[in-house]
Amino acid sequence: MVKVLTFLKRKPGMSVEDFQRYWLTRHPEVVVRLSGVRRYVQSHALPSAYQKGEPLYDGIAEVWADGTDALRAMARSPDHRAVQADEANFIDRDRMGFIVTEDYMLAGGPVPPAAVKAVEFLSRRPGAPVDEFQRHWRDAHGPLLARIPGLRRGVLSATRRSAYEAGRVPAYDGAALMWFDSLEALRAAAASPEYAAAVADRGRFLAPGEPPLLVTREHVIVA
């Protein structure tokens, strides 16, 4: 199973409310027509994401398929062209992007309907081989994240190796997805020694600086 993780920004002049409404109530009509969609999830930025200014993204979409052949067939289909045409109604396509990933589960517990989902976009340390980055992220950093108090579910979405072929540079090397019961639970987790230990480990495998973070609420469209 592979996943396309797409990060989205609303088109200029559109309100956050109109963007989220259109995305949730209108856009799924064209996405669910795609042959081969095994799961489809939208994650909308929380209102708190806008309190300190405009966030990097307004949300992320995740679409799962059986494999890369299924993705290629999906991209060639007339239904995919209909998806792209509808995106122009609410998405700034010049600022959207995607990574094709494989998921590694850190913690797989159930999450309540009001849970929040924190999404961190990760770039590896300059010069670090992809295999080395992914190995440390999965085998050393992942267990540190799994110890963070209040974590209900945790997933590492690692960019597939094929994205690096022929010298290509993907937008990100992966994304860390972490679910908590509430925004308050997320804030408490961020103040914990376990979270501090995970942050201290970033310098061993991530590029300098704070990874972009988006706090969202998830909407499962196709389960």
PyMOL CGO cylinders between C-alpha atoms (Angstrom):
from pymol import cmd
from pymol.cgo import CYLINDER

trace = [
    CYLINDER, 0.00, 0.00, 0.00, 1.28, 3.49, -0.89, 0.3, 1, 1, 1, 1, 1, 1,
    CYLINDER, 1.28, 3.49, -0.89, -0.06, 6.91, 0.00, 0.3, 1, 1, 1, 1, 1, 1,
    CYLINDER, -0.06, 6.91, 0.00, -0.08, 10.26, -1.74, 0.3, 1, 1, 1, 1, 1, 1,
    CYLINDER, -0.08, 10.26, -1.74, 0.16, 13.04, 0.83, 0.3, 1, 1, 1, 1, 1, 1,
    CYLINDER, 0.16, 13.04, 0.83, -0.80, 16.37, -0.73, 0.3, 1, 1, 1, 1, 1, 1,
    CYLINDER, -0.80, 16.37, -0.73, -0.34, 19.70, 1.06, 0.3, 1, 1, 1, 1, 1, 1,
    CYLINDER, -0.34, 19.70, 1.06, -2.80, 22.41, 0.08, 0.3, 1, 1, 1, 1, 1, 1,
    CYLINDER, -2.80, 22.41, 0.08, -3.16, 26.18, 0.16, 0.3, 1, 1, 1, 1, 1, 1,
    CYLINDER, -3.16, 26.18, 0.16, -6.44, 27.90, -0.67, 0.3, 1, 1, 1, 1, 1, 1,
    CYLINDER, -6.44, 27.90, -0.67, -6.69, 30.11, -3.73, 0.3, 1, 1, 1, 1, 1, 1,
    CYLINDER, -6.69, 30.11, -3.73, -6.06, 33.86, -3.23, 0.3, 1, 1, 1, 1, 1, 1,
    CYLINDER, -6.06, 33.86, -3.23, -9.02, 35.80, -1.91, 0.3, 1, 1, 1, 1, 1, 1,
    CYLINDER, -9.02, 35.80, -1.91, -10.86, 32.75, -0.58, 0.3, 1, 1, 1, 1, 1, 1,
    CYLINDER, -10.86, 32.75, -0.58, -11.71, 32.62, 3.11, 0.3, 1, 1, 1, 1, 1, 1,
    CYLINDER, -11.71, 32.62, 3.11, -10.58, 29.71, 5.25, 0.3, 1, 1, 1, 1, 1, 1,
    CYLINDER, -10.58, 29.71, 5.25, -14.20, 28.84, 5.97, 0.3, 1, 1, 1, 1, 1, 1,
    CYLINDER, -14.20, 28.84, 5.97, -15.17, 28.74, 2.28, 0.3, 1, 1, 1, 1, 1, 1,
    CYLINDER, -15.17, 28.74, 2.28, -12.07, 26.71, 1.45, 0.3, 1, 1, 1, 1, 1, 1,
    CYLINDER, -12.07, 26.71, 1.45, -12.77, 24.11, 4.11, 0.3, 1, 1, 1, 1, 1, 1,
    CYLINDER, -12.77, 24.11, 4.11, -16.47, 23.93, 3.24, 0.3, 1, 1, 1, 1, 1, 1,
    CYLINDER, -16.47, 23.93, 3.24, -15.84, 23.39, -0.47, 0.3, 1, 1, 1, 1, 1, 1,
    CYLINDER, -15.84, 23.39, -0.47, -13.06, 20.88, 0.17, 0.3, 1, 1, 1, 1, 1, 1,
    CYLINDER, -13.06, 20.88, 0.17, -15.18, 18.83, 2.58, 0.3, 1, 1, 1, 1, 1, 1,
    CYLINDER, -15.18, 18.83, 2.58, -18.58, 18.99, 0.89, 0.3, 1, 1, 1, 1, 1, 1,
    CYLINDER, -18.58, 18.99, 0.89, -17.89, 19.37, -2.84, 0.3, 1, 1, 1, 1, 1, 1,
    CYLINDER, -17.89, 19.37, -2.84, -14.44, 18.07, -3.76, 0.3, 1, 1, 1, 1, 1, 1,
    CYLINDER, -14.44, 18.07, -3.76, -14.95, 14.48, -2.50, 0.3, 1, 1, 1, 1, 1, 1,
    CYLINDER, -14.95, 14.48, -2.50, -17.51, 13.99, -5.28, 0.3, 1, 1, 1, 1, 1, 1,
    CYLINDER, -17.51, 13.99, -5.28, -14.74, 13.90, -7.89, 0.3, 1, 1, 1, 1, 1, 1,
    CYLINDER, -14.74, 13.90, -7.89, -12.07, 12.18, -5.76, 0.3, 1, 1, 1, 1, 1, 1,
    CYLINDER, -12.07, 12.18, -5.76, -14.22, 9.14, -4.91, 0.3, 1, 1, 1, 1, 1, 1,
    CYLINDER, -14.22, 9.14, -4.91, -14.77, 8.50, -8.62, 0.3, 1, 1, 1, 1, 1, 1,
    CYLINDER, -14.77, 8.50, -8.62, -11.08, 7.68, -9.04, 0.3, 1, 1, 1, 1, 1, 1,
    CYLINDER, -11.08, 7.68, -9.04, -10.57, 3.98, -9.58, 0.3, 1, 1, 1, 1, 1, 1,
    CYLINDER, -10.57, 3.98, -9.58, -8.21, 2.43, -7.04, 0.3, 1, 1, 1, 1, 1, 1,
    CYLINDER, -8.21, 2.43, -7.04, -8.74, 4.76, -4.06, 0.3, 1, 1, 1, 1, 1, 1,
    CYLINDER, -8.74, 4.76, -4.06, -8.50, 2.53, -0.99, 0.3, 1, 1, 1, 1, 1, 1,
    CYLINDER, -8.50, 2.53, -0.99, -8.70, 5.28, 1.63, 0.3, 1, 1, 1, 1, 1, 1,
    CYLINDER, -8.70, 5.28, 1.63, -9.14, 9.05, 1.50, 0.3, 1, 1, 1, 1, 1, 1,
    CYLINDER, -9.14, 9.05, 1.50, -8.64, 11.45, 4.41, 0.3, 1, 1, 1, 1, 1, 1,
    CYLINDER, -8.64, 11.45, 4.41, -8.70, 15.23, 4.67, 0.3, 1, 1, 1, 1, 1, 1,
    CYLINDER, -8.70, 15.23, 4.67, -6.98, 17.04, 7.55, 0.3, 1, 1, 1, 1, 1, 1,
    CYLINDER, -6.98, 17.04, 7.55, -8.07, 20.68, 7.96, 0.3, 1, 1, 1, 1, 1, 1,
    CYLINDER, -8.07, 20.68, 7.96, -5.96, 23.25, 9.80, 0.3, 1, 1, 1, 1, 1, 1,
    CYLINDER, -5.96, 23.25, 9.80, -7.48, 24.27, 13.14, 0.3, 1, 1, 1, 1, 1, 1,
    CYLINDER, -7.48, 24.27, 13.14, -8.59, 27.89, 13.65, 0.3, 1, 1, 1, 1, 1, 1,
    CYLINDER, -8.59, 27.89, 13.65, -5.74, 28.24, 16.16, 0.3, 1, 1, 1, 1, 1, 1,
    CYLINDER, -5.74, 28.24, 16.16, -3.28, 27.74, 13.28, 0.3, 1, 1, 1, 1, 1, 1,
    CYLINDER, -3.28, 27.74, 13.28, -4.21, 31.25, 12.05, 0.3, 1, 1, 1, 1, 1, 1,
    CYLINDER, -4.21, 31.25, 12.05, -3.87, 33.08, 15.36, 0.3, 1, 1, 1, 1, 1, 1,
    CYLINDER, -3.87, 33.08, 15.36, -0.23, 34.01, 14.76, 0.3, 1, 1, 1, 1, 1, 1,
    CYLINDER, -0.23, 34.01, 14.76, -0.48, 34.61, 11.03, 0.3, 1, 1, 1, 1, 1, 1,
    CYLINDER, -0.48, 34.61, 11.03, -1.00, 32.60, 7.87, 0.3, 1, 1, 1, 1, 1, 1,
    CYLINDER, -1.00, 32.60, 7.87, 0.13, 28.96, 8.17, 0.3, 1, 1, 1, 1, 1, 1,
    CYLINDER, 0.13, 28.96, 8.17, 2.25, 27.38, 5.47, 0.3, 1, 1, 1, 1, 1, 1,
    CYLINDER, 2.25, 27.38, 5.47, -0.65, 25.13, 4.42, 0.3, 1, 1, 1, 1, 1, 1,
    CYLINDER, -0.65, 25.13, 4.42, -4.40, 25.06, 4.99, 0.3, 1, 1, 1, 1, 1, 1,
    CYLINDER, -4.40, 25.06, 4.99, -4.54, 21.28, 5.13, 0.3, 1, 1, 1, 1, 1, 1,
    CYLINDER, -4.54, 21.28, 5.13, -3.35, 17.97, 3.79, 0.3, 1, 1, 1, 1, 1, 1,
    CYLINDER, -3.35, 17.97, 3.79, -5.08, 15.26, 1.78, 0.3, 1, 1, 1, 1, 1, 1,
    CYLINDER, -5.08, 15.26, 1.78, -4.08, 11.61, 1.98, 0.3, 1, 1, 1, 1, 1, 1,
    CYLINDER, -4.08, 11.61, 1.98, -5.06, 9.05, -0.67, 0.3, 1, 1, 1, 1, 1, 1,
    CYLINDER, -5.06, 9.05, -0.67, -4.04, 5.39, -0.40, 0.3, 1, 1, 1, 1, 1, 1,
    CYLINDER, -4.04, 5.39, -0.40, -3.72, 2.96, -3.32, 0.3, 1, 1, 1, 1, 1, 1,
    CYLINDER, -3.72, 2.96, -3.32, -2.54, -0.63, -3.72, 0.3, 1, 1, 1, 1, 1, 1,
    CYLINDER, -2.54, -0.63, -3.72, 0.76, 0.37, -5.31, 0.3, 1, 1, 1, 1, 1, 1,
    CYLINDER, 0.76, 0.37, -5.31, 2.57, 2.64, -7.74, 0.3, 1, 1, 1, 1, 1, 1,
    CYLINDER, 2.57, 2.64, -7.74, 0.96, 0.95, -10.76, 0.3, 1, 1, 1, 1, 1, 1,
    CYLINDER, 0.96, 0.95, -10.76, -2.45, 1.82, -9.33, 0.3, 1, 1, 1, 1, 1, 1,
    CYLINDER, -2.45, 1.82, -9.33, -1.32, 5.42, -8.81, 0.3, 1, 1, 1, 1, 1, 1,
    CYLINDER, -1.32, 5.42, -8.81, -0.07, 5.69, -12.39, 0.3, 1, 1, 1, 1, 1, 1,
    CYLINDER, -0.07, 5.69, -12.39, -3.35, 4.34, -13.73, 0.3, 1, 1, 1, 1, 1, 1,
    CYLINDER, -3.35, 4.34, -13.73, -5.23, 6.79, -11.55, 0.3, 1, 1, 1, 1, 1, 1,
    CYLINDER, -5.23, 6.79, -11.55, -3.14, 9.73, -12.83, 0.3, 1, 1, 1, 1, 1, 1,
    CYLINDER, -3.14, 9.73, -12.83, -3.82, 8.77, -16.47, 0.3, 1, 1, 1, 1, 1, 1,
    CYLINDER, -3.82, 8.77, -16.47, -7.59, 8.47, -16.07, 0.3, 1, 1, 1, 1, 1, 1,
    CYLINDER, -7.59, 8.47, -16.07, -10.19, 11.03, -17.23, 0.3, 1, 1, 1, 1, 1, 1,
    CYLINDER, -10.19, 11.03, -17.23, -11.47, 11.09, -13.63, 0.3, 1, 1, 1, 1, 1, 1,
    CYLINDER, -11.47, 11.09, -13.63, -8.10, 12.45, -12.49, 0.3, 1, 1, 1, 1, 1, 1,
    CYLINDER, -8.10, 12.45, -12.49, -8.42, 15.31, -14.96, 0.3, 1, 1, 1, 1, 1, 1,
    CYLINDER, -8.42, 15.31, -14.96, -11.80, 16.07, -13.38, 0.3, 1, 1, 1, 1, 1, 1,
    CYLINDER, -11.80, 16.07, -13.38, -10.11, 16.19, -9.96, 0.3, 1, 1, 1, 1, 1, 1,
    CYLINDER, -10.11, 16.19, -9.96, -7.53, 18.65, -11.24, 0.3, 1, 1, 1, 1, 1, 1,
    CYLINDER, -7.53, 18.65, -11.24, -10.20, 20.82, -12.84, 0.3, 1, 1, 1, 1, 1, 1,
    CYLINDER, -10.20, 20.82, -12.84, -12.13, 20.99, -9.58, 0.3, 1, 1, 1, 1, 1, 1,
    CYLINDER, -12.13, 20.99, -9.58, -8.99, 21.86, -7.61, 0.3, 1, 1, 1, 1, 1, 1,
    CYLINDER, -8.99, 21.86, -7.61, -8.88, 25.17, -9.47, 0.3, 1, 1, 1, 1, 1, 1,
    CYLINDER, -8.88, 25.17, -9.47, -12.13, 26.14, -7.73, 0.3, 1, 1, 1, 1, 1, 1,
    CYLINDER, -12.13, 26.14, -7.73, -10.55, 26.31, -4.27, 0.3, 1, 1, 1, 1, 1, 1,
    CYLINDER, -10.55, 26.31, -4.27, -6.81, 25.48, -4.33, 0.3, 1, 1, 1, 1, 1, 1,
    CYLINDER, -6.81, 25.48, -4.33, -3.81, 27.62, -5.25, 0.3, 1, 1, 1, 1, 1, 1,
    CYLINDER, -3.81, 27.62, -5.25, -2.23, 24.99, -7.48, 0.3, 1, 1, 1, 1, 1, 1,
    CYLINDER, -2.23, 24.99, -7.48, 1.04, 26.96, -7.68, 0.3, 1, 1, 1, 1, 1, 1,
    CYLINDER, 1.04, 26.96, -7.68, 1.52, 26.43, -3.94, 0.3, 1, 1, 1, 1, 1, 1,
    CYLINDER, 1.52, 26.43, -3.94, 0.34, 22.84, -3.59, 0.3, 1, 1, 1, 1, 1, 1,
    CYLINDER, 0.34, 22.84, -3.59, 2.65, 19.85, -3.64, 0.3, 1, 1, 1, 1, 1, 1,
    CYLINDER, 2.65, 19.85, -3.64, 2.78, 16.18, -2.75, 0.3, 1, 1, 1, 1, 1, 1,
    CYLINDER, 2.78, 16.18, -2.75, 4.97, 13.30, -1.68, 0.3, 1, 1, 1, 1, 1, 1,
    CYLINDER, 4.97, 13.30, -1.68, 4.36, 9.60, -2.33, 0.3, 1, 1, 1, 1, 1, 1,
    CYLINDER, 4.36, 9.60, -2.33, 4.98, 7.72, 0.90, 0.3, 1, 1, 1, 1, 1, 1,
    CYLINDER, 4.98, 7.72, 0.90, 4.96, 4.46, 2.77, 0.3, 1, 1, 1, 1, 1, 1,
    CYLINDER, 4.96, 4.46, 2.77, 3.61, 4.42, 6.33, 0.3, 1, 1, 1, 1, 1, 1,
    CYLINDER, 3.61, 4.42, 6.33, 5.33, 3.08, 9.46, 0.3, 1, 1, 1, 1, 1, 1,
    CYLINDER, 5.33, 3.08, 9.46, 3.10, 2.78, 12.52, 0.3, 1, 1, 1, 1, 1, 1,
    CYLINDER, 3.10, 2.78, 12.52, 4.44, 4.07, 15.84, 0.3, 1, 1, 1, 1, 1, 1,
    CYLINDER, 4.44, 4.07, 15.84, 1.28, 3.73, 17.90, 0.3, 1, 1, 1, 1, 1, 1,
    CYLINDER, 1.28, 3.73, 17.90, -2.00, 2.41, 16.59, 0.3, 1, 1, 1, 1, 1, 1,
    CYLINDER, -2.00, 2.41, 16.59, -4.60, 3.10, 19.23, 0.3, 1, 1, 1, 1, 1, 1,
    CYLINDER, -4.60, 3.10, 19.23, -8.10, 4.48, 18.54, 0.3, 1, 1, 1, 1, 1, 1,
    CYLINDER, -8.10, 4.48, 18.54, -8.63, 8.23, 18.52, 0.3, 1, 1, 1, 1, 1, 1,
    CYLINDER, -8.63, 8.23, 18.52, -11.78, 10.09, 19.63, 0.3, 1, 1, 1, 1, 1, 1,
    CYLINDER, -11.78, 10.09, 19.63, -13.83, 12.07, 17.07, 0.3, 1, 1, 1, 1, 1, 1,
    CYLINDER, -13.83, 12.07, 17.07, -12.59, 15.40, 18.46, 0.3, 1, 1, 1, 1, 1, 1,
    CYLINDER, -12.59, 15.40, 18.46, -8.91, 14.41, 18.35, 0.3, 1, 1, 1, 1, 1, 1,
    CYLINDER, -8.91, 14.41, 18.35, -6.32, 16.74, 16.84, 0.3, 1, 1, 1, 1, 1, 1,
    CYLINDER, -6.32, 16.74, 16.84, -3.68, 15.58, 14.37, 0.3, 1, 1, 1, 1, 1, 1,
    CYLINDER, -3.68, 15.58, 14.37, -0.28, 17.26, 14.28, 0.3, 1, 1, 1, 1, 1, 1,
    CYLINDER, -0.28, 17.26, 14.28, 1.58, 16.99, 10.97, 0.3, 1, 1, 1, 1, 1, 1,
    CYLINDER, 1.58, 16.99, 10.97, 5.31, 17.74, 10.80, 0.3, 1, 1, 1, 1, 1, 1,
    CYLINDER, 5.31, 17.74, 10.80, 7.00, 18.06, 7.39, 0.3, 1, 1, 1, 1, 1, 1,
    CYLINDER, 7.00, 18.06, 7.39, 10.56, 16.74, 7.55, 0.3, 1, 1, 1, 1, 1, 1,
    CYLINDER, 10.56, 16.74, 7.55, 13.72, 17.31, 5.51, 0.3, 1, 1, 1, 1, 1, 1,
    CYLINDER, 13.72, 17.31, 5.51, 16.86, 15.28, 6.12, 0.3, 1, 1, 1, 1, 1, 1,
    CYLINDER, 16.86, 15.28, 6.12, 20.20, 16.70, 7.17, 0.3, 1, 1, 1, 1, 1, 1,
    CYLINDER, 20.20, 16.70, 7.17, 22.13, 18.05, 4.14, 0.3, 1, 1, 1, 1, 1, 1,
    CYLINDER, 22.13, 18.05, 4.14, 24.33, 15.37, 2.65, 0.3, 1, 1, 1, 1, 1, 1,
    CYLINDER, 24.33, 15.37, 2.65, 22.74, 12.52, 4.60, 0.3, 1, 1, 1, 1, 1, 1,
    CYLINDER, 22.74, 12.52, 4.60, 21.91, 9.45, 2.51, 0.3, 1, 1, 1, 1, 1, 1,
    CYLINDER, 21.91, 9.45, 2.51, 18.20, 8.68, 2.26, 0.3, 1, 1, 1, 1, 1, 1,
    CYLINDER, 18.20, 8.68, 2.26, 18.65, 5.18, 3.71, 0.3, 1, 1, 1, 1, 1, 1,
    CYLINDER, 18.65, 5.18, 3.71, 20.51, 6.59, 6.72, 0.3, 1, 1, 1, 1, 1, 1,
    CYLINDER, 20.51, 6.59, 6.72, 17.83, 9.24, 7.29, 0.3, 1, 1, 1, 1, 1, 1,
    CYLINDER, 17.83, 9.24, 7.29, 14.98, 6.75, 7.09, 0.3, 1, 1, 1, 1, 1, 1,
    CYLINDER, 14.98, 6.75, 7.09, 16.74, 4.19, 9.30, 0.3, 1, 1, 1, 1, 1, 1,
    CYLINDER, 16.74, 4.19, 9.30, 17.40, 6.71, 12.07, 0.3, 1, 1, 1, 1, 1, 1,
    CYLINDER, 17.40, 6.71, 12.07, 13.92, 8.21, 11.78, 0.3, 1, 1, 1, 1, 1, 1,
    CYLINDER, 13.92, 8.21, 11.78, 12.24, 4.81, 11.98, 0.3, 1, 1, 1, 1, 1, 1,
    CYLINDER, 12.24, 4.81, 11.98, 14.49, 2.89, 14.39, 0.3, 1, 1, 1, 1, 1, 1,
    CYLINDER, 14.49, 2.89, 14.39, 15.86, 5.58, 16.73, 0.3, 1, 1, 1, 1, 1, 1,
    CYLINDER, 15.86, 5.58, 16.73, 13.66, 8.67, 16.54, 0.3, 1, 1, 1, 1, 1, 1,
    CYLINDER, 13.66, 8.67, 16.54, 10.37, 6.80, 16.17, 0.3, 1, 1, 1, 1, 1, 1,
    CYLINDER, 10.37, 6.80, 16.17, 10.61, 5.12, 19.60, 0.3, 1, 1, 1, 1, 1, 1,
    CYLINDER, 10.61, 5.12, 19.60, 11.26, 8.54, 21.16, 0.3, 1, 1, 1, 1, 1, 1,
    CYLINDER, 11.26, 8.54, 21.16, 8.05, 9.86, 19.62, 0.3, 1, 1, 1, 1, 1, 1,
    CYLINDER, 8.05, 9.86, 19.62, 6.13, 6.79, 20.75, 0.3, 1, 1, 1, 1, 1, 1,
    CYLINDER, 6.13, 6.79, 20.75, 6.99, 7.61, 24.38, 0.3, 1, 1, 1, 1, 1, 1,
    CYLINDER, 6.99, 7.61, 24.38, 5.41, 11.08, 24.27, 0.3, 1, 1, 1, 1, 1, 1,
    CYLINDER, 5.41, 11.08, 24.27, 2.57, 11.14, 26.81, 0.3, 1, 1, 1, 1, 1, 1,
    CYLINDER, 2.57, 11.14, 26.81, -0.94, 11.37, 25.41, 0.3, 1, 1, 1, 1, 1, 1,
    CYLINDER, -0.94, 11.37, 25.41, -0.01, 10.10, 21.94, 0.3, 1, 1, 1, 1, 1, 1,
    CYLINDER, -0.01, 10.10, 21.94, -3.02, 8.15, 20.67, 0.3, 1, 1, 1, 1, 1, 1,
    CYLINDER, -3.02, 8.15, 20.67, -1.71, 7.24, 17.24, 0.3, 1, 1, 1, 1, 1, 1,
    CYLINDER, -1.71, 7.24, 17.24, 1.56, 7.92, 15.46, 0.3, 1, 1, 1, 1, 1, 1,
    CYLINDER, 1.56, 7.92, 15.46, 2.57, 7.34, 11.83, 0.3, 1, 1, 1, 1, 1, 1,
    CYLINDER, 2.57, 7.34, 11.83, 5.80, 8.06, 9.97, 0.3, 1, 1, 1, 1, 1, 1,
    CYLINDER, 5.80, 8.06, 9.97, 5.03, 8.67, 6.28, 0.3, 1, 1, 1, 1, 1, 1,
    CYLINDER, 5.03, 8.67, 6.28, 8.39, 8.20, 4.55, 0.3, 1, 1, 1, 1, 1, 1,
    CYLINDER, 8.39, 8.20, 4.55, 8.88, 9.43, 1.00, 0.3, 1, 1, 1, 1, 1, 1,
    CYLINDER, 8.88, 9.43, 1.00, 9.38, 6.45, -1.31, 0.3, 1, 1, 1, 1, 1, 1,
    CYLINDER, 9.38, 6.45, -1.31, 12.85, 5.78, -2.69, 0.3, 1, 1, 1, 1, 1, 1,
    CYLINDER, 12.85, 5.78, -2.69, 11.58, 6.14, -6.27, 0.3, 1, 1, 1, 1, 1, 1,
    CYLINDER, 11.58, 6.14, -6.27, 11.10, 9.88, -5.62, 0.3, 1, 1, 1, 1, 1, 1,
    CYLINDER, 11.10, 9.88, -5.62, 14.90, 10.30, -5.55, 0.3, 1, 1, 1, 1, 1, 1,
    CYLINDER, 14.90, 10.30, -5.55, 15.64, 8.52, -8.82, 0.3, 1, 1, 1, 1, 1, 1,
    CYLINDER, 15.64, 8.52, -8.82, 17.50, 10.45, -11.53, 0.3, 1, 1, 1, 1, 1, 1,
    CYLINDER, 17.50, 10.45, -11.53, 18.56, 13.07, -9.01, 0.3, 1, 1, 1, 1, 1, 1,
    CYLINDER, 18.56, 13.07, -9.01, 15.07, 14.33, -8.24, 0.3, 1, 1, 1, 1, 1, 1,
    CYLINDER, 15.07, 14.33, -8.24, 14.51, 16.20, -4.96, 0.3, 1, 1, 1, 1, 1, 1,
    CYLINDER, 14.51, 16.20, -4.96, 11.09, 15.66, -3.35, 0.3, 1, 1, 1, 1, 1, 1,
    CYLINDER, 11.09, 15.66, -3.35, 9.41, 18.51, -1.48, 0.3, 1, 1, 1, 1, 1, 1,
    CYLINDER, 9.41, 18.51, -1.48, 9.96, 16.68, 1.82, 0.3, 1, 1, 1, 1, 1, 1,
    CYLINDER, 9.96, 16.68, 1.82, 11.63, 13.47, 2.93, 0.3, 1, 1, 1, 1, 1, 1,
    CYLINDER, 11.63, 13.47, 2.93, 8.57, 12.53, 4.94, 0.3, 1, 1, 1, 1, 1, 1,
    CYLINDER, 8.57, 12.53, 4.94, 5.92, 13.64, 7.39, 0.3, 1, 1, 1, 1, 1, 1,
    CYLINDER, 5.92, 13.64, 7.39, 5.28, 12.65, 11.00, 0.3, 1, 1, 1, 1, 1, 1,
    CYLINDER, 5.28, 12.65, 11.00, 1.58, 12.38, 11.87, 0.3, 1, 1, 1, 1, 1, 1,
    CYLINDER, 1.58, 12.38, 11.87, 0.59, 12.33, 15.56, 0.3, 1, 1, 1, 1, 1, 1,
    CYLINDER, 0.59, 12.33, 15.56, -2.89, 12.24, 17.07, 0.3, 1, 1, 1, 1, 1, 1,
    CYLINDER, -2.89, 12.24, 17.07, -3.87, 13.56, 20.53, 0.3, 1, 1, 1, 1, 1, 1,
    CYLINDER, -3.87, 13.56, 20.53, -7.21, 13.72, 22.34, 0.3, 1, 1, 1, 1, 1, 1,
    CYLINDER, -7.21, 13.72, 22.34, -7.36, 17.51, 22.20, 0.3, 1, 1, 1, 1, 1, 1,
    CYLINDER, -7.36, 17.51, 22.20, -5.36, 20.66, 21.61, 0.3, 1, 1, 1, 1, 1, 1,
    CYLINDER, -5.36, 20.66, 21.61, -4.78, 20.83, 25.37, 0.3, 1, 1, 1, 1, 1, 1,
    CYLINDER, -4.78, 20.83, 25.37, -3.38, 17.28, 25.34, 0.3, 1, 1, 1, 1, 1, 1,
    CYLINDER, -3.38, 17.28, 25.34, -1.04, 18.24, 22.49, 0.3, 1, 1, 1, 1, 1, 1,
    CYLINDER, -1.04, 18.24, 22.49, 0.19, 21.27, 24.40, 0.3, 1, 1, 1, 1, 1, 1,
    CYLINDER, 0.19, 21.27, 24.40, 0.79, 19.16, 27.51, 0.3, 1, 1, 1, 1, 1, 1,
    CYLINDER, 0.79, 19.16, 27.51, 2.73, 16.64, 25.42, 0.3, 1, 1, 1, 1, 1, 1,
    CYLINDER, 2.73, 16.64, 25.42, 4.88, 19.42, 23.94, 0.3, 1, 1, 1, 1, 1, 1,
    CYLINDER, 4.88, 19.42, 23.94, 5.86, 20.46, 27.48, 0.3, 1, 1, 1, 1, 1, 1,
    CYLINDER, 5.86, 20.46, 27.48, 6.94, 16.94, 28.49, 0.3, 1, 1, 1, 1, 1, 1,
    CYLINDER, 6.94, 16.94, 28.49, 10.51, 15.66, 28.97, 0.3, 1, 1, 1, 1, 1, 1,
    CYLINDER, 10.51, 15.66, 28.97, 9.77, 12.94, 26.41, 0.3, 1, 1, 1, 1, 1, 1,
    CYLINDER, 9.77, 12.94, 26.41, 8.99, 15.54, 23.75, 0.3, 1, 1, 1, 1, 1, 1,
    CYLINDER, 8.99, 15.54, 23.75, 12.13, 17.46, 24.70, 0.3, 1, 1, 1, 1, 1, 1,
    CYLINDER, 12.13, 17.46, 24.70, 14.16, 14.28, 24.15, 0.3, 1, 1, 1, 1, 1, 1,
    CYLINDER, 14.16, 14.28, 24.15, 12.65, 13.87, 20.67, 0.3, 1, 1, 1, 1, 1, 1,
    CYLINDER, 12.65, 13.87, 20.67, 13.44, 17.50, 19.81, 0.3, 1, 1, 1, 1, 1, 1,
    CYLINDER, 13.44, 17.50, 19.81, 17.03, 17.04, 21.01, 0.3, 1, 1, 1, 1, 1, 1,
    CYLINDER, 17.03, 17.04, 21.01, 17.41, 14.11, 18.63, 0.3, 1, 1, 1, 1, 1, 1,
    CYLINDER, 17.41, 14.11, 18.63, 16.41, 16.13, 15.54, 0.3, 1, 1, 1, 1, 1, 1,
    CYLINDER, 16.41, 16.13, 15.54, 19.93, 17.45, 14.97, 0.3, 1, 1, 1, 1, 1, 1,
    CYLINDER, 19.93, 17.45, 14.97, 21.17, 13.92, 14.32, 0.3, 1, 1, 1, 1, 1, 1,
    CYLINDER, 21.17, 13.92, 14.32, 19.13, 13.46, 11.14, 0.3, 1, 1, 1, 1, 1, 1,
    CYLINDER, 19.13, 13.46, 11.14, 17.05, 16.54, 10.24, 0.3, 1, 1, 1, 1, 1, 1,
    CYLINDER, 17.05, 16.54, 10.24, 17.97, 19.75, 8.46, 0.3, 1, 1, 1, 1, 1, 1,
    CYLINDER, 17.97, 19.75, 8.46, 18.63, 22.71, 10.78, 0.3, 1, 1, 1, 1, 1, 1,
    CYLINDER, 18.63, 22.71, 10.78, 15.65, 24.73, 11.91, 0.3, 1, 1, 1, 1, 1, 1,
    CYLINDER, 15.65, 24.73, 11.91, 12.15, 24.00, 13.13, 0.3, 1, 1, 1, 1, 1, 1,
    CYLINDER, 12.15, 24.00, 13.13, 10.25, 21.58, 10.89, 0.3, 1, 1, 1, 1, 1, 1,
    CYLINDER, 10.25, 21.58, 10.89, 7.02, 23.07, 9.51, 0.3, 1, 1, 1, 1, 1, 1,
    CYLINDER, 7.02, 23.07, 9.51, 4.10, 21.98, 11.70, 0.3, 1, 1, 1, 1, 1, 1,
    CYLINDER, 4.10, 21.98, 11.70, 0.37, 22.03, 11.02, 0.3, 1, 1, 1, 1, 1, 1,
    CYLINDER, 0.37, 22.03, 11.02, -2.23, 21.16, 13.67, 0.3, 1, 1, 1, 1, 1, 1,
    CYLINDER, -2.23, 21.16, 13.67, -5.38, 19.77, 12.07, 0.3, 1, 1, 1, 1, 1, 1,
    CYLINDER, -5.38, 19.77, 12.07, -8.63, 17.93, 12.54, 0.3, 1, 1, 1, 1, 1, 1,
    CYLINDER, -8.63, 17.93, 12.54, -9.09, 14.82, 10.44, 0.3, 1, 1, 1, 1, 1, 1,
    CYLINDER, -9.09, 14.82, 10.44, -12.10, 13.96, 8.24, 0.3, 1, 1, 1, 1, 1, 1,
    CYLINDER, -12.10, 13.96, 8.24, -12.23, 10.39, 6.93, 0.3, 1, 1, 1, 1, 1, 1,
    CYLINDER, -12.23, 10.39, 6.93, -13.98, 10.41, 3.54, 0.3, 1, 1, 1, 1, 1, 1,
    CYLINDER, -13.98, 10.41, 3.54, -13.21, 6.85, 2.38, 0.3, 1, 1, 1, 1, 1, 1,
    CYLINDER, -13.21, 6.85, 2.38, -12.40, 4.44, 5.20, 0.3, 1, 1, 1, 1, 1, 1,
]
cmd.load_cgo(trace, "trace")
